Amino acid sequence: MSSPVDRRAEAVHLLPAAYSLALRLRDAGVADSLIAECLRIEAVAIGPLLVVAEAKLAAILEDFGAE
């Protein structure tokens, strides 16, 4: 059985590219301003984008639990 860390990493890679990248960069400790630059979006959009990314991630992880 895979660990929670493995399941989370797998789930992150199933997300659309922008959400996946944003979460991976945030997890690596990258500043929001640099994440915004990498995604080519305004810095003020990072907070809402991460909220949506976390919600999508939670839904994927919930689906993993149903299997």
N, C-alpha and C positions, 0 to 999 in steps of 0.2 A: 504494500500500500504506500502511496506517495505521501510525503509530508505536507503540512499546510503551506510551507514556503514553496515547495515544488508546484503545488496546485495553483498558488497565486501567480507564480512566474508563468505557468502555462496559460492561465486566464488572461494575464496582461498581454501576452502575445496574440490572443484571439481578438483583442479590441481593435477598432479602426486605428490606423497608423498614428494620427495626431494624439488620440487619447493614450495609446500605448507609450509613445515617446514622452509625453508630458509626465506620466506617472513614473516611468523609468528615470527620467532626469530628476524629478522631485525626490525620488527614493535615493538617488545618488548625492543629494544635497545641493543640487544646482539652484542658483538663485532664480526667483520667478522672472526677473527681467531677462535673464539669459534664455530661460525656457521660452518666453514670448518671442525673443529674437529667433530662436531655432525654428519655432512654428510659424514665424512671420505673421504674428498677431499682436494686437495692442496689449501692453502689460496688464491693463485693467481687466482683460478678458481671461487671464490665467485662473483666477479664483473660481469663476463660474465653470470654466472648462474642466478644472480638476474635480469639482463637485459632480458634474455629469460623468466624468471618467470613473470616479469612485462608484457611482450608482450603477453604471454599466458593468463594472468589475464585480460588484456585489451580486448582480443578476447572474453573471456567468458562474461565479462560485456557488451560488444557490443551485444552479442547474447541475453542477458537478456533484453536489450532495444528493441530488435526486437519482443519480445513476446507480 
